[in-house]
Amino acid sequence: MPDYPELEQEKRLIESAKKDPDKFIALYDKYVDQIYRYVYRRTSGDKNMTHDLVSQTFLDALSHIKKFQWRGYPFSSWLYKIAHNNVIKWYREVGKIKSVPLEEARQVSNNEQTQKQQLESKMAGEQIRKILSKLDREEREILRLKFFEELSNVEIADIMGLSVSNVGVKVFRTLKKAKGFLPSKKELKKLD
């Protein structure tokens, strides 16, 4: 969670955007990359759909900024909730759910790696995908928000419409469940 001065500055940005929509650009600039990465992973790397959903997310946020109520945590929580809802709506419309190739999502950040690092990342990504595929949709979403988007339980609770304590329990149980899908030490030695 950001520190208090940063939250106060963000609160001022929001109040400014409520009075003058042109001031919303500061919030857009601050969060567009973060929301883009989230939506990109959720749409399985469909760049056109990602652009459309991110645009819709910020348009929705701008359209409803006057109704936004400050709750003491980052504006990104509200944006993630809007993006999450837009992605769910898109999935309902297209009637399919795809898994996200992690290596493609990493390309968005343009990280340069050695071939060995790329191979290790690919293998780890495949293992993570296998584990995530064994979890239900809500469990996958909670882990994405917690570990890939690095959101707090308070922010996740707001996005998913759950209580904070319920998020904590679900994160704990999901991690315990996912741990059961990890390969044993014996299986890992075979890979070496």
C-alpha positions as CSV (number, residue, x, y, z in Angstrom):
1,M,0.0,0.0,0.0
2,P,1.4,3.4,-0.9
3,D,2.5,5.7,1.9
4,Y,0.2,8.4,3.3
5,P,1.7,11.4,1.4
6,E,1.3,9.6,-1.9
7,L,-2.4,8.8,-1.1
8,E,-3.0,12.4,-0.2
9,Q,-1.5,13.5,-3.5
10,E,-3.7,11.0,-5.3
11,K,-6.8,12.2,-3.5
12,R,-6.0,15.7,-4.7
13,L,-5.6,14.4,-8.3
14,I,-9.0,12.7,-8.1
15,E,-10.7,15.8,-6.7
16,S,-9.1,17.9,-9.4
17,A,-10.3,15.4,-12.1
18,K,-13.8,15.6,-10.7
19,K,-13.8,19.4,-11.2
20,D,-12.0,19.4,-14.6
21,P,-12.0,16.2,-16.8
22,D,-8.8,17.4,-18.5
23,K,-7.0,16.7,-15.2
24,F,-7.9,13.0,-15.4
25,I,-4.9,12.6,-17.7
26,A,-2.6,12.6,-14.7
27,L,-4.4,9.5,-13.3
28,Y,-4.4,8.0,-16.7
29,D,-0.7,8.4,-17.1
30,K,-0.1,7.0,-13.7
31,Y,-2.1,3.8,-14.2
32,V,-2.4,3.0,-17.9
33,D,0.6,0.7,-18.0
34,Q,-0.5,-1.2,-14.9
35,I,-4.0,-1.7,-16.2
36,Y,-2.8,-2.6,-19.6
37,R,-0.6,-5.4,-18.3
38,Y,-3.5,-6.7,-16.2
39,V,-5.9,-6.7,-19.1
40,Y,-3.3,-8.1,-21.5
41,R,-2.8,-11.2,-19.3
42,R,-6.5,-11.6,-18.9
43,T,-7.2,-11.5,-22.7
44,S,-4.4,-14.1,-23.4
45,G,-2.3,-11.4,-25.2
46,D,-5.0,-10.3,-27.6
47,K,-3.5,-6.8,-28.2
48,N,-6.5,-5.4,-30.1
49,M,-8.9,-6.5,-27.4
50,T,-6.5,-5.3,-24.7
51,H,-6.4,-1.8,-26.3
52,D,-10.2,-1.8,-26.5
53,L,-10.8,-3.0,-22.9
54,V,-8.2,-0.6,-21.5
55,S,-9.7,2.3,-23.4
56,Q,-13.2,1.3,-22.2
57,T,-11.9,1.0,-18.6
58,F,-10.5,4.6,-18.6
59,L,-13.6,5.9,-20.4
60,D,-15.8,4.3,-17.8
61,A,-13.6,5.7,-15.0
62,L,-13.7,9.2,-16.5
63,S,-17.4,9.0,-17.1
64,H,-18.1,8.0,-13.4
65,I,-15.3,10.0,-11.7
66,K,-17.8,12.4,-10.1
67,K,-19.4,9.4,-8.3
68,F,-16.0,8.0,-7.1
69,Q,-15.8,8.0,-3.3
70,W,-12.5,8.1,-1.6
71,R,-11.9,5.1,0.7
72,G,-8.3,5.7,1.6
73,Y,-6.6,3.3,-0.8
74,P,-5.2,3.7,-4.3
75,F,-7.3,4.8,-7.2
76,S,-5.9,1.8,-9.0
77,S,-8.2,-0.4,-7.0
78,W,-11.2,1.2,-8.6
79,L,-9.6,1.0,-12.0
80,Y,-8.8,-2.7,-11.5
81,K,-12.4,-3.3,-10.5
82,I,-13.7,-1.6,-13.7
83,A,-11.1,-3.5,-15.8
84,H,-12.0,-6.8,-14.1
85,N,-15.7,-6.2,-14.9
86,N,-15.0,-5.2,-18.5
87,V,-12.9,-8.4,-19.0
88,I,-15.7,-10.6,-17.5
89,K,-18.2,-8.9,-19.8
90,W,-15.9,-9.5,-22.8
91,Y,-15.6,-13.2,-21.8
92,R,-19.3,-13.5,-21.5
93,E,-19.8,-12.0,-25.0
94,V,-17.2,-14.2,-26.7
95,G,-18.0,-17.2,-24.6
96,K,-14.5,-18.5,-24.1
97,I,-11.8,-18.3,-21.5
98,K,-8.2,-18.5,-22.5
99,S,-5.1,-19.1,-20.4
100,V,-2.5,-16.4,-20.5
101,P,0.9,-17.2,-21.9
102,L,3.1,-15.7,-19.3
103,E,6.1,-15.4,-21.6
104,E,4.0,-13.2,-24.0
105,A,2.8,-11.0,-21.1
106,R,6.5,-10.5,-20.1
107,Q,7.3,-9.2,-23.6
108,V,5.1,-6.2,-22.8
109,S,7.7,-5.0,-20.3
110,N,10.5,-5.6,-22.9
111,N,12.8,-7.4,-20.5
112,E,16.0,-8.6,-22.1
113,Q,17.2,-12.0,-20.9
114,T,19.9,-14.5,-21.8
115,Q,18.8,-17.7,-23.5
116,K,19.3,-19.7,-20.4
117,Q,17.1,-17.3,-18.4
118,Q,14.5,-17.4,-21.2
119,L,14.5,-21.2,-21.1
120,E,14.2,-21.2,-17.3
121,S,11.4,-18.6,-17.4
122,K,9.6,-20.6,-20.1
123,M,9.8,-23.7,-18.0
124,A,8.6,-21.9,-14.9
125,G,5.8,-20.2,-16.9
126,E,4.7,-23.6,-18.1
127,Q,4.7,-25.0,-14.5
128,I,2.7,-22.0,-13.3
129,R,0.2,-22.3,-16.1
130,K,-0.3,-26.0,-15.3
131,I,-0.9,-25.2,-11.6
132,L,-3.2,-22.2,-12.5
133,S,-5.2,-24.4,-14.9
134,K,-6.0,-26.7,-11.9
135,L,-7.5,-23.9,-9.9
136,D,-11.0,-22.5,-10.4
137,R,-11.6,-19.1,-12.0
138,E,-11.9,-17.2,-8.7
139,E,-8.8,-18.8,-7.3
140,R,-6.8,-17.8,-10.4
141,E,-8.1,-14.3,-10.3
142,I,-7.2,-13.8,-6.6
143,L,-3.6,-15.1,-7.2
144,R,-3.3,-12.8,-10.3
145,L,-4.3,-9.8,-8.3
146,K,-2.3,-10.7,-5.3
147,F,1.0,-11.7,-6.9
148,F,1.1,-10.5,-10.5
149,E,-0.6,-7.1,-9.8
150,E,0.8,-6.9,-6.2
151,L,-2.5,-5.6,-4.8
152,S,-3.3,-5.6,-1.1
153,N,-6.1,-7.8,0.3
154,V,-8.1,-4.6,0.9
155,E,-7.8,-3.7,-2.8
156,I,-8.6,-7.3,-3.9
157,A,-11.7,-7.3,-1.7
158,D,-13.0,-4.2,-3.2
159,I,-12.4,-5.4,-6.8
160,M,-14.0,-8.8,-6.2
161,G,-16.8,-7.8,-3.9
162,L,-15.5,-9.9,-1.0
163,S,-14.6,-9.1,2.6
164,V,-11.0,-8.5,3.4
165,S,-10.8,-11.5,5.8
166,N,-12.4,-13.7,3.1
167,V,-9.7,-12.6,0.6
168,G,-7.0,-13.5,3.2
169,V,-8.6,-17.0,3.7
170,K,-9.0,-17.6,0.0
171,V,-5.3,-16.6,-0.7
172,F,-4.1,-18.9,2.0
173,R,-6.3,-21.8,0.9
174,T,-5.5,-21.3,-2.8
175,L,-1.7,-21.2,-2.1
176,K,-2.1,-24.4,0.0
177,K,-4.0,-26.0,-2.9
178,A,-1.5,-24.8,-5.5
179,K,1.4,-26.1,-3.4
180,G,-0.2,-29.6,-3.7
181,F,0.2,-29.3,-7.5
182,L,4.0,-28.6,-7.3
183,P,6.3,-31.3,-8.6
184,S,8.1,-33.3,-5.9
185,K,11.9,-33.0,-5.4
186,K,12.2,-36.4,-7.2
187,E,10.4,-35.0,-10.2
188,L,12.5,-31.9,-10.2
189,K,15.7,-33.9,-10.2
190,K,14.5,-35.7,-13.4
191,L,14.3,-32.3,-15.1
192,D,17.9,-31.4,-14.3
